[in-house]
Amino acid sequence: MDIKAQQGYDYDVIIIGGGVSGVTLACNLAAAGKKTALIEARDWGGTTVNRGSTPKKALLALAELHHHQESFLHRGLETVSYVKWEDALLTRDWLVSDESARAKERAIKAGVETYEAYAFFEDAHHLKVNGQVLSTATIVLATGSVPRKIDIEGASYIDSSANLMRIHQQPKVIALIGAGVIAMSLISSFTELGTKVHVIQHNDRVLGNFDSELVDILVNRLKSRGAEFHMEAEAERIERSASGYQVTLTNGEIVIVDGIYDVAGRIANIGGLQLEKAGIEYTERGISVDDHLTTSQPHIFAMGDCCDAPVPKLNSYADFQAKYLSQLLNDESKEAIQYPIAPAATVYSIPKIGQVGVSVNQARQHPQDYDVTQLNMSNWQNYKRVHDDLAVIKLVVSKSDQHVAGAEIVSDTADILVNYLAILLNRRVSFQELQDIIFAYPSLATDLYGLWK
């Protein structure tokens, strides 16, 4: 797989997509001496920075602070702070703007030539950008994803979750279509800050990849904050009403809301690339790639949400793929991509749900191989002192050697604990090796002593 720069091309590598992974790859290639171009049509930093995790977690941070204050109400605090929505959004906008500018600045400082434009294939080695044709030996597609369109009467009234996070006046009541990872974060933030949320879910499961009992803990808390779940129902028709929008569901229910937002799913953002001109194969799941992230053209690669790799569509995986392609295109490795044996994932809700290694659902499908042990952590010191009353962990233990193979957690700090466990699992740290480490006490890290085996 020789992808060294060839004479006669404008660039060694052109990357389409200036998201986090695209910038990472471009900087790494430029640092290795490759003449690299990075093309971004919309916002530097991509979905993650501008419409995804960055603005979502900026709002969640305020909601979490409000949640923690309520946890200490009459336990040391006599009042809970008043939320000033307009100021919160100014903070969010500043963070997004700063991170987006940093992404472009990082690329420019690394010597990457940047273009702010849409790119279209002319053929397998030529791209049309801002009216000019650029030639390149190698191309990497990192165009991300876009919301999947919903085809119902009144669909034009449905807005995206990205625009929900840009809204400059706090709504009194909204509807979300979908109950996945993004939805749970938004529901947590908006209900915590005082907005009523109707959740419209087509089946009977919320967060289907996570343990249903832990999910129920989250859902029950969200209901207590003003979330109303309409399960096994879909939006059938949306109409304007005197007070906003009237949403008619397939089960006959009607809800009146200030706005309705789609968080039901996303599809690969490849519609305008004219992939056919380059002979690049794709399906409804994205651009087809092999275990080197190579497309049907040996010099064209794809990574992140736009490719059909057998991994979750998460920024952490896109970043991992970018680092892999950095090694591959810089001739530092020819090996197929090997994903971590125990990746960690978190639903950034209130409380959070974390998952690492073998999931509880997987363990239940293979009862001959795994046991599942549940521990109530709410009475442990690190949770009790901050009034984390819902903290629970489920450990998946391998029957063959009695070692921990995975875990799922619901708590306000689940993201931290699953990341600790990911390190132990991926580095295959033994029980004795962990005992030989002295952690600061008391902390979540010291809880590992009692969990690990």
C-alpha positions as CSV (number, residue, x, y, z in Angstrom):
1,M,0.0,0.0,0.0
2,D,2.4,2.7,-1.3
3,I,0.9,6.1,-0.9
4,K,4.0,8.3,-1.1
5,A,3.6,11.6,-2.8
6,Q,3.9,11.5,-6.6
7,Q,5.2,14.1,-8.9
8,G,2.7,16.2,-10.9
9,Y,0.2,16.6,-8.1
10,D,-0.7,19.8,-6.2
11,Y,-0.8,18.0,-2.9
12,D,0.4,14.8,-1.3
13,V,-2.9,14.6,0.7
14,I,-6.2,16.4,0.6
15,I,-8.5,15.9,3.5
16,I,-12.2,16.8,3.1
17,G,-13.7,17.8,6.4
18,G,-12.2,20.1,9.0
19,G,-13.7,18.4,12.1
20,V,-11.6,17.3,15.0
21,S,-10.4,14.2,13.4
22,G,-9.6,15.9,10.0
23,V,-7.6,18.6,11.8
24,T,-5.7,16.0,13.8
25,L,-4.8,14.0,10.7
26,A,-3.8,17.1,8.7
27,C,-1.5,18.3,11.4
28,N,0.2,15.0,11.8
29,L,0.7,14.6,8.0
30,A,2.1,18.2,7.6
31,A,4.4,17.6,10.6
32,A,5.8,14.6,8.7
33,G,6.6,16.8,5.7
34,K,3.6,16.0,3.5
35,K,2.1,18.9,1.5
36,T,-1.4,18.8,3.0
37,A,-4.7,20.6,2.2
38,L,-7.7,20.6,4.5
39,I,-11.1,21.6,3.1
40,E,-14.0,22.6,5.3
41,A,-17.3,23.9,3.9
42,R,-19.1,25.0,7.0
43,D,-17.6,25.3,10.5
44,W,-14.0,24.5,11.6
45,G,-14.1,21.8,14.3
46,G,-17.1,20.1,12.6
47,T,-20.2,18.8,14.3
48,T,-18.5,18.0,17.6
49,V,-17.3,21.5,18.2
50,N,-20.1,23.5,16.6
51,R,-23.3,21.4,17.0
52,G,-22.4,18.4,19.1
53,S,-20.5,17.7,22.3
54,T,-19.0,21.1,22.9
55,P,-22.3,23.2,23.0
56,K,-24.2,20.3,24.5
57,K,-21.8,19.9,27.4
58,A,-21.5,23.6,27.9
59,L,-25.2,23.6,28.7
60,L,-25.0,20.4,30.6
61,A,-22.3,21.9,32.9
62,L,-24.8,24.5,34.0
63,A,-27.5,21.9,34.5
64,E,-25.2,19.7,36.5
65,L,-24.3,22.7,38.8
66,H,-28.0,23.3,39.3
67,H,-28.5,19.6,40.1
68,H,-25.6,19.5,42.6
69,Q,-27.0,22.6,44.3
70,E,-30.4,20.9,44.7
71,S,-28.6,17.9,46.1
72,F,-27.3,20.1,48.9
73,L,-30.5,22.0,49.5
74,H,-31.1,22.0,53.3
75,R,-27.9,20.0,53.6
76,G,-25.7,23.1,53.8
77,L,-27.3,25.2,51.1
78,E,-30.5,27.2,51.8
79,T,-31.2,28.3,48.2
80,V,-30.5,27.2,44.7
81,S,-29.1,29.7,42.2
82,Y,-31.3,31.4,39.7
83,V,-30.6,30.3,36.1
84,K,-30.1,33.2,33.7
85,W,-30.5,31.6,30.3
86,E,-29.2,34.5,28.2
87,D,-25.8,34.5,30.1
88,A,-25.5,30.8,29.8
89,L,-25.9,31.0,26.1
90,L,-23.2,33.7,25.9
91,T,-20.8,31.3,27.6
92,R,-21.8,28.5,25.3
93,D,-21.4,30.7,22.2
94,W,-18.0,31.9,23.4
95,L,-16.8,28.4,24.0
96,V,-17.9,27.2,20.5
97,S,-16.4,30.2,18.8
98,D,-13.1,29.8,20.6
99,E,-12.8,26.1,19.9
100,S,-13.8,26.5,16.3
101,A,-11.1,29.2,15.8
102,R,-8.6,27.1,17.6
103,A,-9.2,24.2,15.2
104,K,-8.4,26.3,12.1
105,E,-5.5,28.0,13.8
106,R,-4.0,24.7,14.8
107,A,-4.1,23.5,11.2
108,I,-2.6,26.7,9.8
109,K,0.2,26.7,12.4
110,A,1.1,23.2,11.4
111,G,1.6,24.3,7.8
112,V,-1.7,22.9,6.4
113,E,-3.2,24.8,3.5
114,T,-6.9,25.5,4.3
115,Y,-9.9,26.0,2.0
116,E,-13.3,27.2,3.1
117,A,-15.5,25.6,0.4
118,Y,-17.4,22.6,-0.8
119,A,-15.4,20.0,-2.6
120,F,-16.6,17.8,-5.5
121,F,-14.9,14.9,-7.2
122,E,-13.9,15.5,-10.8
123,D,-12.2,12.0,-10.9
124,A,-10.3,9.8,-8.5
125,H,-7.3,12.3,-8.2
126,H,-9.0,15.7,-8.8
127,L,-11.3,17.8,-6.7
128,K,-13.2,21.0,-7.7
129,V,-12.9,23.5,-4.9
130,N,-14.0,27.2,-5.2
131,G,-14.1,26.9,-9.0
132,Q,-10.5,25.6,-9.3
133,V,-9.4,22.0,-9.7
134,L,-6.9,20.6,-7.2
135,S,-4.9,17.4,-7.9
136,T,-3.6,15.1,-5.2
137,A,-2.0,11.7,-4.7
138,T,-4.1,10.7,-1.7
139,I,-7.5,11.8,-0.4
140,V,-9.1,11.3,3.0
141,L,-12.9,11.8,3.4
142,A,-13.9,13.0,6.9
143,T,-17.2,14.7,6.1
144,G,-19.1,13.5,9.1
145,S,-22.8,13.1,9.3
146,V,-26.1,15.0,9.0
147,P,-29.5,14.6,10.6
148,R,-31.7,12.0,8.9
149,K,-34.8,13.6,7.4
150,I,-38.2,12.7,8.7
151,D,-40.9,12.4,6.0
152,I,-44.3,13.3,7.6
153,E,-46.9,16.0,7.2
154,G,-45.6,19.2,8.6
155,A,-42.0,18.0,8.5
156,S,-40.8,21.5,7.7
157,Y,-41.6,22.5,11.3
158,I,-39.1,20.0,12.6
159,D,-35.8,21.5,13.6
160,S,-32.4,20.0,14.3
161,S,-30.9,19.3,17.7
162,A,-28.1,21.7,16.7
163,N,-30.5,24.6,16.5
164,L,-32.0,23.6,19.8
165,M,-28.6,24.3,21.4
166,R,-28.5,27.7,19.6
167,I,-31.9,28.8,20.8
168,H,-31.6,32.2,22.6
169,Q,-34.8,32.1,24.6
170,Q,-35.5,29.2,26.9
171,P,-38.6,27.4,25.7
172,K,-41.4,26.3,28.1
173,V,-42.1,23.0,26.4
174,I,-40.4,21.1,23.6
175,A,-40.7,17.7,21.9
176,L,-37.8,15.5,20.9
177,I,-38.1,12.8,18.3
178,G,-35.7,10.0,19.5
179,A,-34.4,8.7,22.8
180,G,-30.8,7.9,22.1
181,V,-27.5,9.2,23.6
182,I,-27.9,12.8,22.3
183,A,-31.5,13.0,23.4
184,M,-30.8,11.9,26.9
185,S,-28.2,14.7,27.3
186,L,-30.6,17.3,26.0
187,I,-33.5,16.1,28.1
188,S,-31.3,16.2,31.2
189,S,-30.1,19.7,30.5
190,F,-33.5,21.2,29.5
191,T,-35.6,19.6,32.2
192,E,-33.0,20.5,34.9
193,L,-33.2,24.1,33.8
194,G,-37.0,24.2,33.8
195,T,-38.2,23.2,30.4
196,K,-40.8,20.4,30.0
197,V,-39.8,17.9,27.4
198,H,-42.0,15.4,25.5
199,V,-39.9,12.4,24.2
200,I,-41.3,10.6,21.2
201,Q,-39.7,7.1,20.7
202,H,-40.8,4.7,18.0
203,N,-40.2,1.5,20.1
204,D,-40.3,0.5,23.8
205,R,-36.6,1.0,24.6
206,V,-34.5,4.0,25.6
207,L,-30.8,3.6,25.1
208,G,-31.1,0.1,23.8
209,N,-27.4,-0.7,23.9
210,F,-27.3,-0.1,27.7
211,D,-28.7,-2.2,30.6
212,S,-32.4,-1.6,30.9
213,E,-32.4,-1.5,34.7
214,L,-29.8,1.2,34.8
215,V,-31.6,3.1,32.0
216,D,-34.8,3.0,34.1
217,I,-33.0,4.7,36.9
218,L,-32.1,7.6,34.5
219,V,-35.6,7.7,32.9
220,N,-37.4,7.8,36.3
221,R,-35.3,10.7,37.4
222,L,-35.9,12.5,34.1
223,K,-39.7,12.0,34.6
224,S,-39.4,13.5,38.0
225,R,-37.9,16.6,36.4
226,G,-40.7,17.0,33.9
227,A,-39.9,14.7,31.0
228,E,-42.8,12.8,29.5
229,F,-42.0,9.7,27.5
230,H,-44.3,8.7,24.6
231,M,-43.1,5.1,23.9
232,E,-44.0,3.0,20.8
233,A,-45.2,6.2,19.1
234,E,-44.1,8.3,16.2
235,A,-44.9,11.8,15.1
236,E,-47.6,11.5,12.4
237,R,-48.5,15.1,11.7
238,I,-47.3,18.6,12.8
239,E,-49.4,21.7,12.6
240,R,-49.1,25.3,13.7
241,S,-51.3,26.2,16.7
242,A,-52.1,29.4,18.5
243,S,-49.5,28.7,21.1
244,G,-46.8,26.9,19.0
245,Y,-47.0,23.6,17.3
246,Q,-49.5,20.7,17.6
247,V,-47.9,17.3,17.2
248,T,-50.2,14.3,16.6
249,L,-48.7,10.9,17.4
250,T,-49.5,7.6,15.8
251,N,-51.0,6.4,19.1
252,G,-53.6,9.2,19.0
253,E,-51.9,11.4,21.6
254,I,-51.6,15.2,20.9
255,V,-48.9,17.4,22.4
256,I,-48.6,21.2,22.1
257,V,-45.0,22.5,22.2
258,D,-43.0,25.6,21.5
259,G,-40.7,23.6,19.2
260,I,-40.0,20.1,17.9
261,Y,-36.5,18.7,17.3
262,D,-35.1,15.7,15.6
263,V,-32.6,13.6,17.5
264,A,-33.7,10.3,15.9
265,G,-30.5,9.6,14.0
266,R,-27.9,10.7,11.5
267,I,-26.6,9.6,8.1
268,A,-23.3,9.9,6.4
269,N,-22.7,13.4,4.9
270,I,-21.7,12.3,1.4
271,G,-24.6,13.4,-0.8
272,G,-22.8,16.2,-2.6
273,L,-19.3,14.7,-3.1
274,Q,-20.1,13.1,-6.5
275,L,-18.4,9.9,-5.3
276,E,-19.5,8.1,-8.5
277,K,-17.0,10.2,-10.5
278,A,-14.2,8.8,-8.4
279,G,-15.5,5.2,-8.4
280,I,-16.0,5.2,-4.6
281,E,-18.5,2.6,-3.4
282,Y,-21.0,3.4,-0.6
283,T,-24.2,2.3,0.9
284,E,-26.9,3.9,3.1
285,R,-24.6,3.3,6.0
286,G,-21.8,5.3,4.6
287,I,-18.6,4.9,2.5
288,S,-17.4,1.3,2.3
289,V,-14.0,0.8,3.8
290,D,-11.8,-2.2,4.6
291,D,-9.7,-2.7,7.8
292,H,-7.2,-0.1,6.6
293,L,-10.0,2.4,6.2
294,T,-9.4,2.2,2.4
295,T,-12.3,2.8,0.1
296,S,-12.8,1.0,-3.2
297,Q,-10.0,3.3,-4.5
298,P,-6.6,2.3,-3.0
299,H,-5.5,5.9,-2.6
300,I,-8.7,7.2,-1.1
301,F,-9.6,6.7,2.6
302,A,-12.5,7.5,4.8
303,M,-12.9,7.9,8.6
304,G,-15.4,9.1,11.2
305,D,-19.2,9.2,10.7
306,C,-19.0,9.3,6.9
307,C,-17.6,5.7,6.7
308,D,-19.2,2.4,7.2
309,A,-16.6,1.0,9.8
310,P,-17.9,-1.6,12.3
311,V,-17.6,0.8,15.3
312,P,-19.9,3.4,16.9
313,K,-20.3,6.8,15.3
314,L,-18.5,8.7,18.1
315,N,-15.9,11.3,18.1
316,S,-13.5,9.1,20.1
317,Y,-13.5,6.5,17.4
318,A,-13.0,9.2,14.6
319,D,-10.0,10.5,16.6
320,F,-8.6,7.0,16.9
321,Q,-9.0,6.5,13.2
322,A,-7.2,9.8,12.5
323,K,-4.3,8.7,14.6
324,Y,-4.2,5.3,12.8
325,L,-4.3,7.0,9.3
326,S,-1.5,9.3,10.5
327,Q,0.7,6.2,11.0
328,L,-0.5,4.5,7.8
329,L,0.0,7.5,5.5
330,N,3.3,8.4,7.1
331,D,4.6,4.8,6.4
332,E,5.0,4.2,10.1
333,S,2.7,1.1,10.0
334,K,1.1,-1.1,7.4
335,E,-1.1,-3.1,9.9
336,A,-4.8,-3.2,9.8
337,I,-6.6,-0.9,12.3
338,Q,-7.0,-2.6,15.7
339,Y,-9.6,-1.0,18.0
340,P,-9.2,-1.2,21.8
341,I,-10.5,-4.4,23.3
342,A,-12.4,-2.4,26.0
343,P,-13.6,1.0,24.7
344,A,-15.4,3.3,27.1
345,A,-18.6,5.2,26.3
346,T,-20.7,7.6,28.3
347,V,-24.2,9.0,28.1
348,Y,-23.8,12.6,29.3
349,S,-27.1,12.8,31.1
350,I,-28.0,13.5,34.7
351,P,-27.1,11.1,36.1
352,K,-24.6,9.8,33.6
353,I,-24.5,6.2,32.3
354,G,-21.1,4.7,31.5
355,Q,-20.1,1.5,29.8
356,V,-16.8,-0.2,29.3
357,G,-15.7,-3.6,27.9
358,V,-18.3,-6.4,27.7
359,S,-21.7,-4.9,28.2
360,V,-24.4,-6.3,30.5
361,N,-26.5,-7.0,27.4
362,Q,-23.7,-9.0,25.9
363,A,-23.1,-10.9,29.1
364,R,-26.8,-11.9,29.3
365,Q,-26.5,-13.3,25.8
366,H,-23.6,-15.5,26.9
367,P,-24.6,-16.6,30.4
368,Q,-22.2,-19.6,30.1
369,D,-19.3,-17.1,29.9
370,Y,-20.1,-14.3,32.3
371,D,-21.7,-13.4,35.6
372,V,-23.2,-10.0,36.4
373,T,-22.8,-8.5,39.9
374,Q,-24.6,-5.4,41.0
375,L,-23.3,-3.0,43.7
376,N,-25.1,-0.1,45.2
377,M,-22.5,2.6,45.4
378,S,-24.7,5.4,46.9
379,N,-23.6,4.4,50.4
380,W,-19.9,4.5,49.6
381,Q,-18.1,7.6,51.0
382,N,-17.3,9.2,47.6
383,Y,-20.9,9.1,46.6
384,K,-22.5,9.7,50.0
385,R,-20.7,12.9,50.7
386,V,-22.0,14.5,47.5
387,H,-25.5,13.0,47.8
388,D,-25.2,10.9,44.7
389,D,-28.2,8.8,45.8
390,L,-28.7,6.8,42.5
391,A,-25.1,5.5,42.0
392,V,-25.1,1.8,40.9
393,I,-22.5,-0.3,39.1
394,K,-22.9,-3.6,37.4
395,L,-19.7,-5.6,36.9
396,V,-19.4,-8.2,34.2
397,V,-17.1,-11.0,35.4
398,S,-15.6,-13.7,33.3
399,K,-16.4,-17.2,34.6
400,S,-13.2,-18.6,33.2
401,D,-10.8,-16.6,35.3
402,Q,-13.0,-14.5,37.6
403,H,-11.6,-11.3,36.2
404,V,-13.6,-8.2,35.4
405,A,-14.5,-8.1,31.7
406,G,-16.7,-5.0,31.6
407,A,-18.9,-2.7,33.6
408,E,-21.9,-0.4,33.4
409,I,-22.5,2.5,35.8
410,V,-25.1,5.0,36.6
411,S,-23.9,8.0,38.7
412,D,-23.0,11.6,38.4
413,T,-19.4,10.6,37.8
414,A,-19.8,7.5,35.7
415,D,-17.6,9.0,32.9
416,I,-14.6,9.2,35.2
417,L,-15.0,5.7,36.6
418,V,-15.5,4.0,33.3
419,N,-12.3,5.7,32.0
420,Y,-10.3,4.4,34.9
421,L,-11.7,0.9,34.2
422,A,-10.9,1.2,30.5
423,I,-7.2,1.8,31.4
424,L,-7.2,-1.3,33.6
425,L,-9.0,-3.5,31.1
426,N,-7.0,-2.4,28.0
427,R,-3.6,-2.6,29.8
428,R,-4.7,-5.9,31.4
429,V,-3.7,-4.7,34.9
430,S,-3.7,-7.5,37.4
431,F,-5.2,-7.3,40.9
432,Q,-1.8,-7.2,42.5
433,E,-0.5,-4.6,40.1
434,L,-3.4,-2.3,41.1
435,Q,-2.7,-2.9,44.8
436,D,0.8,-1.7,44.2
437,I,-0.4,1.7,43.1
438,I,-1.1,4.4,45.8
439,F,-4.0,6.7,44.8
440,A,-5.0,9.9,46.5
441,Y,-7.6,9.1,49.2
442,P,-10.5,9.4,49.2
443,S,-11.2,9.5,45.5
444,L,-13.0,7.5,42.8
445,A,-9.6,5.9,42.0
446,T,-9.4,4.4,45.5
447,D,-12.8,2.7,44.9
448,L,-11.0,0.6,42.2
449,Y,-9.3,-1.4,45.0
450,G,-12.7,-2.9,45.9
451,L,-14.0,-3.3,42.4
452,W,-11.1,-4.9,40.6
453,K,-10.4,-8.6,40.4
